[in-house]
Amino acid sequence: MELTGKVAVVTGSGRGLGLAYATELARRGAAVVVNDVDAEVAQSAVESITAAGGSAVAEVVPVGSSEAAQALVDRAVSEFGRLDVLVNNAGILRDTTLWKMTDEQFDAVITTHLRGTFTCTRAAAIKLREQGEGGRIICIGSPTGQVGNFGQTNYAAAKAGIVGMVRTWAMELARAQITVNAVVPVAATAMTETVPFLEPYVTALKNGDPLPAYARQQLGFGSAEDVAGLIAFLASDEAAGITGQAIGIGGDRLALWTHPVETVVEFADGTGWSAEAIADVWPGTFEASKQTVGQQFEPES
């Protein structure tokens, strides 16, 4: 799947998933702007990409502000002459329960994930529309944004918001032939290695040991490199007809998430719904269809 001649910006690509995305895009011929807040980490990523024959430069800036977003777009244009692909990957965690979460912890995650995705996409969309040749915008979601996760109020809000923006942008940018999709990855990274039930699998990957089928398929868990193929596909011409989607990937698992839909509907007879009427109808009509929270997995056999 050839990406020669394409220019991509990948935010938060100094390490982890972002580095895997940038490396795969470069391997397939795209020139890449690597982004990180740590200059040494960003430069190391660039060196690893160029040593493998790819083309990359670093832009060291914390994602979130409009100025940072414009700097990333400007760097792509000044170095490589254009922009074709934006991957919104930059992120941080500030996990704690609701009653312990501070304003600063909430705002930090929202600024990087949600506002950063907005400002970078806005800057990229303006440039892509100006070029008039379409483009690809890929935003990184999370299962937490789809179903919730204990201790991640800020992260869940940001990731759910990203998918909501993706659906809106897919409509707004369709006439300009710019696709916008969300990728919902699961992989061994600094963000997942602290999850207790994933720790044995993270350790196995670090040791170079193969993961069992349960981890790679039921949990959809694997390496960062397992996710990168979907990024390359969505960046390619072959994905021109795919937009507004939330696509999950991890390990051996590839999945299409549904948009929220009404699962049960009941109508009142012209009178609206009083609290008492809802109490009467709930047990027989709605109770059995209540939705779960958090990720649900079949037990390992």
C-alpha positions in Angstrom: 0.0 0.0 0.0 2.1 2.8 -1.4 2.2 6.2 0.3 5.1 7.7 -1.6 4.6 11.5 -2.1 2.3 11.8 0.9 3.2 14.0 3.8 1.9 13.1 7.3 1.9 14.8 10.7 1.7 12.3 13.6 1.3 14.0 17.0 2.8 12.3 20.1 5.0 10.1 17.9 8.2 10.1 19.8 7.5 6.7 21.4 4.8 4.0 21.8 1.9 3.9 19.4 2.7 7.2 17.8 6.2 6.1 16.9 4.8 2.8 15.4 2.3 4.9 13.3 5.0 7.3 12.1 7.4 4.4 11.4 4.8 2.5 9.3 3.8 5.6 7.3 7.4 6.3 6.6 8.1 2.7 5.7 5.4 2.9 3.0 6.9 6.1 1.5 5.3 9.0 3.4 7.4 11.9 4.7 6.6 12.4 8.4 6.6 15.2 10.9 7.3 13.5 14.2 6.0 15.4 17.3 6.8 15.1 21.0 7.3 17.4 23.9 10.8 15.9 24.6 13.4 17.0 22.0 15.6 14.0 22.6 12.8 11.6 22.3 11.6 13.2 19.1 15.1 13.3 17.6 15.6 9.7 18.4 12.4 8.8 16.6 13.5 10.8 13.6 16.8 9.0 13.5 15.2 5.6 13.7 13.0 6.4 10.8 15.7 7.9 8.6 18.1 5.1 9.5 15.5 2.7 8.0 15.4 4.7 4.8 12.4 6.9 5.6 12.0 10.7 5.6 11.2 12.5 8.8 11.7 15.7 10.8 10.9 16.6 14.4 8.6 19.4 15.7 8.9 19.7 19.4 5.7 21.3 20.8 3.0 20.4 23.3 -0.2 19.7 21.5 -3.2 21.6 22.7 -2.9 25.2 21.6 -3.8 26.7 18.2 -0.2 27.9 17.9 1.1 24.4 18.3 -1.3 23.0 15.8 -0.3 25.7 13.2 3.4 25.0 13.9 2.9 21.3 13.0 1.1 22.1 9.8 3.6 24.8 8.9 6.5 22.4 9.5 5.0 19.8 7.1 4.6 22.4 4.4 8.0 24.1 4.9 9.9 20.8 4.9 7.9 18.7 2.4 5.8 21.2 0.5 2.3 20.0 1.4 0.1 18.0 3.9 -1.9 14.9 3.2 -2.4 13.0 6.5 -2.9 14.0 10.1 -2.8 11.4 12.9 -4.0 12.9 16.2 -2.3 10.6 18.7 -0.8 12.8 21.4 -2.1 12.0 24.8 -1.4 11.9 28.6 -3.0 10.2 31.6 -4.0 11.6 34.9 -5.9 8.7 36.4 -7.8 8.9 39.7 -11.4 8.5 40.9 -13.9 11.2 40.5 -13.8 12.4 44.1 -10.0 12.7 44.1 -9.6 14.3 40.6 -8.4 17.9 40.6 -9.3 20.6 38.2 -5.7 20.5 37.0 -5.8 16.7 36.3 -9.1 17.1 34.4 -8.0 20.1 32.4 -4.6 18.6 31.4 -6.1 15.5 29.8 -8.9 17.5 28.1 -6.4 20.0 26.7 -4.0 17.4 25.2 -6.5 14.9 23.9 -9.7 16.8 23.1 -8.6 20.4 22.5 -5.4 19.1 20.8 -7.4 17.0 18.4 -9.6 19.9 17.7 -6.9 22.5 17.1 -4.7 20.2 15.0 -7.6 19.0 12.9 -8.8 22.6 12.3 -5.4 23.7 11.2 -5.0 20.6 9.0 -8.5 20.9 7.5 -7.8 24.6 6.5 -4.6 23.5 4.7 -6.2 20.4 3.1 -9.1 22.4 1.8 -6.7 25.1 0.5 -4.8 22.4 -1.4 -8.0 21.1 -2.9 -6.8 17.5 -3.3 -8.6 15.8 -0.4 -6.8 14.3 2.6 -6.9 11.9 5.5 -7.5 12.8 9.2 -7.2 9.9 11.7 -8.0 10.5 15.3 -7.1 8.1 18.1 -9.9 7.0 20.4 -10.0 4.4 23.2 -12.2 1.7 24.5 -12.5 3.9 27.6 -14.3 6.5 25.4 -16.7 3.9 24.1 -17.7 2.1 27.3 -16.0 3.9 30.2 -13.3 2.8 32.7 -12.8 3.1 36.4 -10.6 6.0 37.4 -10.6 7.7 34.0 -13.2 10.4 34.1 -11.0 12.9 32.2 -9.7 10.4 29.6 -13.2 8.9 29.0 -14.6 12.3 28.4 -11.9 13.3 26.0 -12.0 10.0 24.0 -15.8 10.0 23.7 -15.6 13.6 22.6 -13.1 12.8 19.9 -15.4 10.2 18.4 -18.2 12.7 18.5 -16.1 15.2 16.7 -15.0 12.6 14.1 -18.6 12.0 13.1 -19.3 15.7 12.7 -16.1 16.4 10.8 -16.8 13.5 8.4 -19.9 15.3 7.3 -18.4 18.8 7.2 -15.3 17.7 5.2 -16.9 15.3 2.8 -17.3 17.8 0.0 -13.5 18.5 0.2 -12.9 14.7 -0.1 -11.2 14.7 3.3 -12.0 11.5 5.2 -12.1 11.6 9.0 -12.0 8.4 11.1 -11.3 7.3 14.6 -9.0 4.4 15.5 -9.7 2.6 18.8 -6.4 0.8 19.6 -5.4 -1.6 22.3 -1.7 -2.3 22.7 1.2 -2.6 25.1 2.3 1.0 25.8 3.1 3.1 28.8 -0.6 3.8 29.1 -1.6 0.1 29.4 1.3 -1.4 31.3 -0.1 -0.2 34.6 -3.4 -2.1 34.0 -3.2 -5.1 36.4 -4.9 -7.8 34.3 -2.7 -6.8 31.3 0.6 -6.9 33.2 1.4 -10.5 32.3 1.0 -9.9 28.6 3.0 -6.6 28.7 5.8 -8.5 30.4 5.6 -11.3 27.8 5.9 -8.8 25.0 8.9 -7.1 26.7 10.6 -10.5 27.0 9.9 -11.3 23.3 7.5 -14.1 24.2 4.4 -14.9 22.1 1.1 -13.9 23.5 -1.7 -16.6 23.9 -4.6 -16.5 21.5 -6.9 -15.3 24.3 -4.8 -12.1 24.7 -4.5 -11.4 20.9 -8.1 -12.3 20.0 -10.5 -12.0 23.0 -8.7 -9.1 24.6 -7.5 -7.7 21.2 -4.1 -7.0 22.8 -0.7 -7.0 21.2 2.2 -4.7 20.3 2.0 -1.1 19.0 3.1 -2.5 15.6 0.0 -4.6 15.4 -2.1 -1.3 15.3 0.0 0.5 12.7 -1.4 -1.3 9.6 -4.8 0.2 10.1 -3.2 3.7 10.2 -1.5 3.1 6.9 -4.7 1.7 5.4 -6.8 4.7 6.4 -4.0 7.0 5.1 -4.1 5.4 1.7 -6.1 5.9 -1.5 -7.8 2.5 -0.8 -9.6 4.0 2.1 -11.1 7.0 0.1 -14.6 5.7 0.7 -14.3 5.2 4.5 -15.2 8.2 6.7 -17.0 8.8 10.0 -16.1 5.4 11.4 -14.7 4.2 14.7 -12.5 1.2 14.0 -11.0 -1.0 16.8 -7.7 -2.8 16.4 -5.3 -4.7 18.7 -3.4 -8.0 18.5 -5.3 -10.2 16.0 -8.6 -8.3 16.4 -10.1 -5.8 13.9 -13.5 -4.5 14.8 -16.0 -1.8 13.6 -17.7 0.0 16.5 -21.3 0.9 16.1 -22.6 4.5 16.5 -24.9 4.8 19.5 -28.4 3.6 18.6 -31.7 3.3 20.4 -32.0 -0.3 21.5 -35.6 -0.2 23.0 -38.3 2.3 22.2 -41.7 2.7 23.8 -44.3 5.3 23.1 -46.9 7.0 25.4 -50.4 7.6 24.0 -50.3 11.3 23.5 -49.7 12.1 27.2 -45.9 12.1 27.5 -44.2 10.2 30.2 -44.8 10.8 33.9 -42.4 9.3 36.5 -45.1 6.8 37.5 -45.7 5.7 33.9 -41.9 5.2 33.4 -41.8 3.1 36.6 -44.6 1.0 35.4 -43.2 0.3 31.9 -39.5 0.0 32.9 -39.4 -3.6 34.3 -41.1 -5.3 31.4 -39.8 -3.3 28.5 -36.4 -1.8 29.4 -34.8 -3.7 32.2 -33.6 -6.6 30.2 -31.9 -4.3 27.7 -29.9 -2.2 30.1 -26.3 -1.6 28.8 -23.1 -2.7 30.5 -20.3 -0.3 31.5 -16.6 -1.0 31.1 -15.2 -3.6 28.8 -16.7 -7.1 28.9 -14.5 -10.1 28.2 -15.2 -13.8 28.0 -13.1 -15.6 30.7 -9.9 -17.2 29.6 -10.4 -21.0 29.2 
